[in-house]
Amino acid sequence: MQKLKCIPTPILLLTVALGAASSADWLREAKYGAFMHVLPSDAKTLAMVDDFDVERLAAQLESIGAKYFVLTLGQNSGYFNAPNAAYDRKTGYRAGERCSKRDLPADLWRALHARGIRLMLYLPCQAPNEDRRAQKAFGLPQGKKDQPIDPAFAQQWASVIQVWADRYGDRVSGWWFDGGYDWVKFNESVAQKYAAAVRHGNPHAIVTFNPGVSLVRHTQAEDYTAGELNDPFAMIPASSSVDGSQWHALTFLGTAWAQRDTVSCRALGRVGSHRHREGRRDHVRHGAELGRDGRPHRRDLGGPDGANGSGQASRPRPLRSGT
């Protein structure tokens, strides 16, 4: 998955009971939420984090019935949407140089919590792959690509994760980790380290690790499937569980990942079609979760910073009526 770039992804949960109580029960009961990539790529777009309108976004999410929201802390560029002193110390960057001075997750939580919407966070499984300085600081090979990781790196990255997890505590209900690929040597040991870092701040936080476009239980450390899919309705769940992990899918809202448009959406854009109406019913009947991915406006594009475009904001409404 992939400069201030944002992708809302309402995720429809399938609601078949798992039997024994699970940390992910609230996710199943939520039915669907939204996922947004907010990815600063330089100093100019990092400064735009200060203008992100959390109240406007929270009001939109409330209007579509979303019960949780996933925000990216950062991804490949090396710019992050929240302060992290451990990351600054490790890389040698000044406070505010790569990690925003504004604590966007904290501000978002206040706006969301007031409306009964949970906050979740997204983070890659390794240091930013477009920042050679960060790669070197964490002992990784340098180059603009995902690098192989090992237990020594994982422990260092877990210490960065834990700073955020400890700061937010139970204000963050879950985490979605990207890039848990076999070819970077991501494994169960790494997953357990990251899960422990997250749960140091909130013992009840749910986690998942994305192995790429698929819907599988990737690790024993996860509570729900990452479920990155290009067409979720092509995969109807037999139950709410995948080998004991809550069935969850994530897909895009525009024509593709990271797009702001709403034209010819392959997965959820044509929600009025017979196929997708029936697909929604099957997902809800079996207790699964679907996700949507889109992009919010920026002021320089004619809308309030952080808010979803009106077209994309209206897409989940048919989904809501179908649940």
C-alpha positions as CSV (number, residue, x, y, z in Angstrom):
1,M,0.0,0.0,0.0
2,Q,1.2,3.2,-0.4
3,K,2.2,13.6,-0.1
4,L,-0.2,14.9,2.2
5,K,-2.0,11.7,1.0
6,C,-5.1,10.4,2.8
7,I,-7.2,7.3,2.3
8,P,-10.5,6.7,4.2
9,T,-11.4,3.1,4.3
10,P,-14.7,2.2,5.9
11,I,-14.3,-1.4,6.9
12,L,-17.4,-3.6,7.2
13,L,-17.1,-6.2,9.9
14,L,-18.7,-9.6,9.6
15,T,-20.7,-10.3,12.7
16,V,-20.6,-14.1,13.3
17,A,-19.7,-14.8,17.0
18,L,-16.3,-16.3,17.6
19,G,-17.5,-18.3,20.6
20,A,-15.1,-17.4,23.4
21,A,-14.6,-13.7,24.2
22,S,-12.1,-12.0,22.0
23,S,-10.2,-8.6,22.2
24,A,-11.6,-8.0,18.7
25,D,-15.3,-8.4,19.7
26,W,-15.8,-4.6,19.6
27,L,-14.5,-4.5,16.0
28,R,-17.0,-7.1,14.9
29,E,-19.8,-5.2,16.7
30,A,-18.7,-1.9,15.1
31,K,-19.6,-3.3,11.6
32,Y,-17.4,-0.8,9.7
33,G,-15.0,2.0,10.0
34,A,-12.7,4.3,7.9
35,F,-9.0,4.2,7.1
36,M,-7.1,7.3,6.0
37,H,-3.5,7.6,4.7
38,V,-2.1,11.0,5.8
39,L,1.4,10.9,4.4
40,P,3.6,14.0,4.5
41,S,6.5,13.8,2.1
42,D,8.5,16.9,2.9
43,A,8.7,19.9,5.2
44,K,5.9,21.7,3.4
45,T,3.4,18.8,3.7
46,L,4.5,18.1,7.2
47,A,3.5,21.7,8.1
48,M,0.0,20.9,6.8
49,V,-0.5,18.5,9.7
50,D,-1.1,21.7,11.7
51,D,-4.2,22.5,9.6
52,F,-5.8,19.1,9.7
53,D,-9.4,19.7,10.7
54,V,-10.2,16.9,13.2
55,E,-13.6,18.2,14.0
56,R,-14.7,18.3,10.4
57,L,-13.5,14.8,9.8
58,A,-15.0,13.4,13.0
59,A,-18.4,14.9,12.0
60,Q,-18.2,13.2,8.6
61,L,-17.4,9.9,10.1
62,E,-20.3,10.3,12.5
63,S,-22.6,11.1,9.7
64,I,-21.8,7.8,7.9
65,G,-22.0,5.7,11.0
66,A,-18.3,4.7,11.1
67,K,-17.5,3.4,14.6
68,Y,-13.7,3.4,14.3
69,F,-11.0,5.3,12.3
70,V,-7.5,4.2,11.3
71,L,-4.9,7.0,10.9
72,T,-1.4,6.5,9.4
73,L,1.4,7.7,11.7
74,G,3.7,7.6,8.7
75,Q,5.0,5.4,6.0
76,N,7.9,5.5,3.5
77,S,8.9,9.1,3.4
78,G,10.2,9.3,6.9
79,Y,7.8,12.0,8.0
80,F,5.4,11.2,10.8
81,N,2.1,12.8,12.1
82,A,3.0,12.7,15.8
83,P,6.1,13.5,17.9
84,N,8.4,10.7,18.9
85,A,11.5,11.5,21.0
86,A,12.9,7.9,20.6
87,Y,12.8,8.2,16.8
88,D,14.4,11.6,16.9
89,R,17.2,10.4,19.2
90,K,17.9,7.3,17.1
91,T,18.0,9.2,13.8
92,G,19.5,12.4,15.0
93,Y,16.7,14.6,13.6
94,R,15.6,17.7,15.5
95,A,12.2,17.7,17.2
96,G,9.7,18.7,14.5
97,E,12.0,18.0,11.6
98,R,10.6,14.6,10.7
99,C,8.0,14.0,13.4
100,S,5.3,16.7,13.5
101,K,5.1,19.0,16.5
102,R,1.3,18.6,16.5
103,D,0.1,15.4,18.1
104,L,-2.5,14.6,15.5
105,P,-3.6,11.3,17.0
106,A,-4.3,12.9,20.4
107,D,-6.3,15.7,18.8
108,L,-8.2,13.2,16.6
109,W,-9.0,11.0,19.6
110,R,-10.7,13.9,21.4
111,A,-12.9,14.7,18.4
112,L,-13.7,11.0,17.8
113,H,-14.2,10.0,21.4
114,A,-16.8,12.7,21.8
115,R,-18.8,10.9,19.0
116,G,-18.3,7.4,20.2
117,I,-15.7,6.5,17.5
118,R,-12.6,4.5,18.3
119,L,-9.1,5.5,17.1
120,M,-6.6,3.0,15.5
121,L,-3.1,3.6,14.1
122,Y,-1.2,2.4,11.1
123,L,2.6,1.9,10.9
124,P,5.0,0.0,8.6
125,C,6.9,-3.0,10.0
126,Q,10.3,-1.3,9.3
127,A,11.9,2.1,9.2
128,P,11.0,4.5,6.3
129,N,12.3,2.9,3.1
130,E,12.8,6.3,1.4
131,D,15.0,7.8,4.2
132,R,18.5,6.5,4.0
133,R,19.5,8.3,7.2
134,A,16.8,6.5,9.1
135,Q,17.7,3.2,7.5
136,K,21.4,3.6,8.5
137,A,20.5,4.7,12.0
138,F,18.5,1.5,12.6
139,G,21.2,-0.7,11.1
140,L,19.4,-1.5,7.8
141,P,20.9,-1.6,4.3
142,Q,20.3,1.8,2.6
143,G,18.2,2.1,-0.5
144,K,14.7,3.1,-1.7
145,K,13.0,-0.3,-1.1
146,D,11.9,-2.5,1.8
147,Q,15.0,-4.0,3.5
148,P,15.5,-7.3,5.2
149,I,14.9,-7.0,9.0
150,D,16.2,-9.1,11.9
151,P,15.6,-9.4,15.6
152,A,18.1,-6.6,16.5
153,F,16.3,-4.1,14.2
154,A,12.8,-5.3,15.4
155,Q,13.8,-4.6,19.0
156,Q,14.8,-1.0,18.1
157,W,11.7,-0.4,16.0
158,A,9.6,-1.8,18.9
159,S,11.0,0.8,21.2
160,V,9.8,3.5,18.8
161,I,6.3,1.9,18.6
162,Q,6.2,1.7,22.4
163,V,6.7,5.4,22.8
164,W,3.5,6.0,20.9
165,A,1.7,3.2,22.5
166,D,2.6,4.4,26.0
167,R,1.6,7.9,25.2
168,Y,-1.8,7.1,23.9
169,G,-2.7,4.2,26.2
170,D,-6.2,3.0,25.9
171,R,-7.1,6.0,23.6
172,V,-5.8,3.8,20.8
173,S,-7.8,0.7,20.4
174,G,-5.8,-1.1,17.7
175,W,-2.9,-1.1,15.2
176,W,-2.6,-2.1,11.5
177,F,1.0,-2.9,10.6
178,D,2.0,-2.8,7.0
179,G,4.8,-4.6,5.1
180,G,4.9,-7.8,7.1
181,Y,6.4,-9.6,4.0
182,D,8.1,-12.9,3.9
183,W,10.8,-11.5,1.6
184,V,11.9,-8.9,4.3
185,K,12.2,-11.8,6.8
186,F,9.2,-10.7,8.8
187,N,8.3,-13.6,11.1
188,E,6.4,-14.6,14.2
189,S,9.2,-13.4,16.5
190,V,9.1,-9.9,15.0
191,A,5.3,-9.8,15.2
192,Q,5.4,-10.8,18.9
193,K,7.9,-7.9,19.6
194,Y,5.6,-5.4,18.0
195,A,2.5,-6.7,19.6
196,A,4.2,-6.5,23.0
197,A,5.2,-2.9,22.4
198,V,1.6,-2.0,21.5
199,R,0.2,-3.8,24.5
200,H,2.6,-2.2,26.9
201,G,0.5,0.9,26.4
202,N,-2.9,-0.8,26.1
203,P,-3.1,-4.5,27.1
204,H,-6.4,-4.7,25.2
205,A,-5.2,-3.2,21.9
206,I,-5.8,-5.3,18.8
207,V,-3.1,-5.8,16.2
208,T,-2.7,-7.2,12.7
209,F,0.2,-7.6,10.3
210,N,-0.2,-7.2,6.5
211,P,1.5,-9.8,4.3
212,G,0.3,-8.1,1.1
213,V,-2.9,-8.4,-0.9
214,S,-4.7,-11.4,0.7
215,L,-7.0,-12.3,3.5
216,V,-5.2,-14.8,5.8
217,R,-4.2,-15.2,9.4
218,H,-0.6,-14.2,9.0
219,T,0.7,-14.5,12.6
220,Q,-0.3,-15.9,15.9
221,A,0.2,-12.4,17.4
222,E,-2.7,-10.9,15.5
223,D,-6.3,-10.4,16.6
224,Y,-7.8,-9.7,13.1
225,T,-6.8,-10.1,9.5
226,A,-5.2,-7.2,7.7
227,G,-7.3,-8.2,4.7
228,E,-5.9,-5.9,2.0
229,L,-8.1,-6.6,-1.0
230,N,-8.8,-5.0,-4.4
231,D,-12.3,-6.6,-4.6
232,P,-13.6,-7.7,-1.2
233,F,-17.0,-8.9,-2.5
234,A,-15.2,-11.6,-4.5
235,M,-14.3,-13.2,-1.1
236,I,-17.4,-14.0,0.9
237,P,-16.5,-15.3,4.4
238,A,-17.8,-18.7,5.6
239,S,-17.7,-17.3,9.2
240,S,-16.3,-14.3,11.1
241,S,-13.1,-16.1,11.9
242,V,-10.0,-17.0,9.9
243,D,-8.1,-19.6,12.0
244,G,-9.2,-17.7,15.1
245,S,-8.5,-14.2,13.7
246,Q,-11.4,-11.8,13.2
247,W,-12.3,-11.7,9.5
248,H,-11.6,-8.2,8.3
249,A,-11.0,-6.7,4.8
250,L,-9.7,-3.4,3.7
251,T,-10.3,-1.9,0.2
252,F,-10.2,1.4,-1.6
253,L,-12.9,4.0,-2.0
254,G,-11.6,5.7,-5.2
255,T,-10.6,4.1,-8.5
256,A,-7.5,2.7,-6.8
257,W,-5.5,3.0,-3.6
258,A,-4.6,6.6,-2.7
259,Q,-7.0,8.2,-5.2
260,R,-9.3,11.1,-4.4
261,D,-11.9,10.3,-7.1
262,T,-15.0,8.3,-6.9
263,V,-15.4,7.2,-10.5
264,S,-15.8,3.5,-11.4
265,C,-14.7,2.2,-8.0
266,R,-14.0,-1.5,-8.5
267,A,-15.0,-2.7,-5.1
268,L,-17.5,-0.5,-3.2
269,G,-18.1,2.4,-5.6
270,R,-20.9,0.6,-7.4
271,V,-22.7,-0.3,-4.2
272,G,-26.0,0.0,-5.9
273,S,-25.4,-3.0,-8.1
274,H,-27.2,-6.3,-7.3
275,R,-23.9,-8.1,-6.9
276,H,-22.6,-5.7,-4.3
277,R,-25.9,-5.5,-2.4
278,E,-25.9,-9.3,-2.1
279,G,-22.2,-9.2,-1.2
280,R,-22.8,-6.8,1.7
281,R,-25.6,-9.0,3.0
282,D,-23.4,-12.1,2.9
283,H,-20.6,-10.3,4.8
284,V,-22.9,-9.0,7.5
285,R,-24.7,-12.4,7.8
286,H,-21.3,-14.1,8.4
287,G,-19.8,-11.5,10.7
288,A,-17.0,-10.1,8.6
289,E,-15.6,-6.6,8.0
290,L,-14.9,-4.7,4.9
291,G,-12.8,-1.6,4.5
292,R,-12.7,1.4,2.2
293,D,-9.8,3.6,1.1
294,G,-10.0,7.2,-0.2
295,R,-8.4,10.6,0.2
296,P,-9.4,13.8,2.0
297,H,-9.4,17.3,0.6
298,R,-6.5,19.7,1.1
299,R,-7.0,23.4,1.2
300,D,-4.9,23.9,-2.0
301,L,-7.4,21.5,-3.7
302,G,-10.5,23.5,-2.7
303,G,-11.6,21.8,0.5
304,P,-10.9,21.9,4.3
305,D,-7.7,20.1,5.3
306,G,-8.3,16.6,6.5
307,A,-12.0,16.3,5.5
308,N,-13.0,13.7,2.9
309,G,-14.2,14.9,-0.5
310,S,-18.0,15.1,-0.6
311,G,-18.1,12.3,-3.2
312,Q,-16.1,9.9,-1.1
313,A,-17.8,10.9,2.1
314,S,-21.1,9.9,0.6
315,R,-19.9,6.4,-0.5
316,P,-20.4,4.6,2.8
317,R,-24.0,5.7,3.2
318,P,-25.4,2.9,1.0
319,L,-23.1,0.5,2.9
320,R,-24.6,1.7,6.2
321,S,-28.1,1.0,5.0
322,G,-27.0,-2.5,3.9
323,T,-25.7,-3.4,7.4
